[in-house]
């Protein structure tokens, strides 16, 4: 199920209580593959499911605080900004999330917003 709002389409991803803490879950919507995380703080974060270095699957990474470590080469990625921690470089797309009625939704940009 998805709900359109401005230039974002909110897509149902999971039930909040069923998301394991500090463990990634892969979510696919159209051409996007997202790593969804429920953190120990209770917040939910969503980022593109590929490390910018060698395409490591971030949903399989280790979560520590507000970061995920790529399972391939241990790049540390901030789950809020998508930035790779120095001295490494790169950035991963982040997605808005919201919790509503016990369900987690991911905000995907509409097709027009993806261009550019």
Helices and strands as residue ranges (DSSP letters): E 2-5, E 8-15, G 16-18, E 25-29, E 32-38, E 44-48, G 58-60, E 62-64, E 67-69, E 76-78, E 94-100, E 103-109, H 111-114
